Amino acid sequence: MSTPASEALDHQATPWLLLAALAAVLPHFAHLPLWLSAFVVLLFTWSGWLWQRDLRLPRRWLLTLVVIGGCAAVLYEFRTLFGRDAGVAVLVMLMSLKLLELKSRRDALVVVILCYFLLLTHYFYSQSIATGLWLLAALWLVTATLIRIHGGAAATVRGTLRHAAVLSVQALPLMLALFLLFPRIPGPLWGLPRDAHAGLTGLSETMTPGSIANLAQSGEIAFRVFFDGESPPPGRLYWRGPVLENFDGQTWHPRPQVFSGRGPRPQLRFESQPVSYQMTLEGHNQRWLLALDAPSVLPDDVILSSTLTANSRQPIIDRQRYRFSSVLDYRFNIEERAPVLQRNLTLPPASNPRAVELAHRWQSEGNGPEALVNKALGLFASEFFYTLQPPLLGENSIDDFLFTTRRGFCEHYAAAFVTLMRAAGVPARVVTGYQGGEKNPVDGYIVVRQSDAHAWAEVWLAERGWVRVDPTAAVSPTRIETGIATALPEGEPLPVLLRAQTDWLRPLRYRWEALNNAWNQQVLGFDRERQRDLMARFGLPDADWRNLAAALGVATAILFAISLIWAMRQQRRLDPAARLWQRALRRLTRKRIHCASWETPLALAARVAEERPELAAPVSRVVASYLLARYGRGGDLKPLRAAVARLP
Amino acid sequence: MPTTLLAAQPRPLAPVLTRADDIILGKSKEIRLAVACLLAGGHLLIEDLPGLGKTTLAETLARLLGLRFARIQFTSDLLPADITGVAIFDREQSGFRFLPGPIFTQLLLADEINRATPKTQSALLEAMEEGQVTAEGETRPLPRPFFVIATQNPIHQIGTFPLPESQLDRFLMRLELGYPDQAAERRLLVSGGQRQHLDQLTPLLEASALPRLQQEVAAVHVAGPLIDYVQALIAATRQATAFQHGLSPRAGLGLLAAARAWAWLAGHDMALPDDVQAVLPAVARHRLRSLQGSGHASAEDIAGLIRSVAIP
């Protein structure tokens, strides 16, 4: 089977190479610059055309010019030739150019190896199930191409593909061993640049009218939760994010040091049994973790701020898993420090005068704090509308909302409510986060989407501490009970998948999301912790990377031993004469005499006599004794054994 | 030749081959293939342009092997009875008497077989296959050995009925003589043609010797690995994209028989992969249809086939 790499490439192998290369490149078109994608398509077409017409390949100087031009264009586009994007672009371009240089088998091998490498680079951009499946298929095709390059023209398409499939399946155990045992490096392996996470969406740190309504247009998943026991009803699921205490008349801000974890610890009194759950949070490039209000047990490394928000030490840039316990009924800071209360009574001077006046009037009517809360909620319940498309508001946004437009989304109600309370002398603040979630009946996970983003209010009442008040619930109770899709009037823009009308799609969507979740949890989420758990189950607690490397070595050795035993058994099935002949051929290979698989022993002997007269006699002896032993009647092995032994 | 590597036994046919080489110049391999075909008990089809020595080859073999020889020139108006014979009314015996046709011979040269109508062709081919002739309701066996050398002009000539695949399969081998090489052609031109020597040829073998030799050929040893090789080759023709369809089991049997005969001619009593490779083009080409281009598989197709199959 040894044909030199410099041998001319079989004409019919070119379409294989083109297809394999296309499969390896195609997903990159989604993010390559348009001109480069067009250029690559052009190169593929050119190569295919040359092949179909059986024309001469372009000359070397022309290719050199194209390479220089292409690299210059990449350099101009990315300002570098290295790094993720520029590197992939250069690689794609060079591989496509190599298709115009398919002269020998060696050129084809270069293309195949580049294809294998390009397959790997797709994981820089996507690790979804679809990508994995595509890459598996592409891997199969590239392997088939490799076989085709070596296999000669007579092999059928089907046979080649089957051979490649068998090879890929045989590689499966090694793949599994590597997946399970390869030491996981904490943090991103490749040191990707920060801009890789710029596109992540999620709650923002600040709140202005319209900011959450914008988020509600997105059906993207924010996080998934799996409760250990029965999950609480959706109306009680308030996922607590940043607490906004500072208001400048337009925008609500958190206090600057809110993430530091310094400041006084929150005083909590729990009044019901805790619920435990696991949260898989998608990367959102912020530090808050959105624990269920109020968290009682936090993982290590998670800080609870003085406003009861769970925070990570680092921004969360990729999918993370956390375990929390929360208690739904609680008392929070029954004794609050005066500066905090003072802060939550502050309003920007001379803004929203009508709202302030209304609040003062309520106050002067002699209402206590609870009555003030009810008064405001009663106001919202009477003549306000809940909508994703609120009218624009002017400079005194709260006044405009309360007295003119009366249409708004949760942030409008929360902001107006807090303003009214503060003006009436009740300490109040805005809490942002998510509310509700949808249970996927397939795998039992509760899925919380960006469209579940929510803002509510918290007021401080003497002897009760901070109490959650959700003004949106007063306007639109269904929003809290069943979710946003049913709460909005018809015709509001919602992501297609969330619309109540698309009921027929729902089971499908549940299944697909459950599959994705399983993939995320089991495959992508197989991190150091899980690896450690697995090793512990095999009696290797506290496995560090050295143990893992050793385990990997052992597993690989076992796999290797199994395949070796299998190969030896195949060999043993050969008859002894054939085995001796193989040994003789190996010796000849060392003497740089190669015997093609189809070459007869006599033809080999003749060739040796011609090319290497000094070896003619010993080779002739081997050939003659082999032919007699293998094809003759007697099958006497002794002369063959002696002749092989006497081979120099 | 590397064949000297293995001990070779002298064969009684050696003088026949040498003598035939003197008559048909520069066609040593084709002569040996023709003789091997005869030894394997198969029939031979020679396809080539007129004037390349097809008839000379047939006649030379017949004379040297001491076989009774007959020749039928096939034409479009030839009838089956012209080959097999007719029954005529004999007044003296007042009954029908069968007059055997030219087919009742040992070596029949069917010249330009593709000029006759399919009906006539099939009469001959049936006789070839069964070794007997059925005429006037009576079955008459043909002499033993019975060997047909049919010649055919390349199919694209006008007014011919090319043999269908099913009929071609009945010929063990098909040969193309091709033009002689320069040296052979010069000798031919200098000597003024070799046909004149035909009359001087004397049999080098008794007619009764041939069946015995055929038995010897059939006894040539074929080892398991060689059968594996033949099987692999046949399997490759069935899977390969180069051909429309693969070789039949009959072709496989023929390939083994031809390889045995080739080995025997070389003086060996066992068949080798070399023997299979040597006879493969003659045995396989007319049974395979190439996908690319029209017509039968080319010599290159067969070379590609050989290169694609590993010798077990």
Interface residues (C-beta under 8 A of the other chain):
Chain A: M1 G152 A153 A154 A155 T156 V157 G159 D575 A578 A596 S597 W598 E599 T600 P601 L602 A603 A605 A606 A609 S620 V623 A624 L627 L628 R630 Y631 G632 R633
Chain B: M1 P2 T3 L5 L6 H221 A223 P225 L226 A236 Q239 A240 T241 A242 D269 M270 A271 L272 P273 D274 Q277 G304 L305 I306 R307 S308 V309 A310 I311 P312
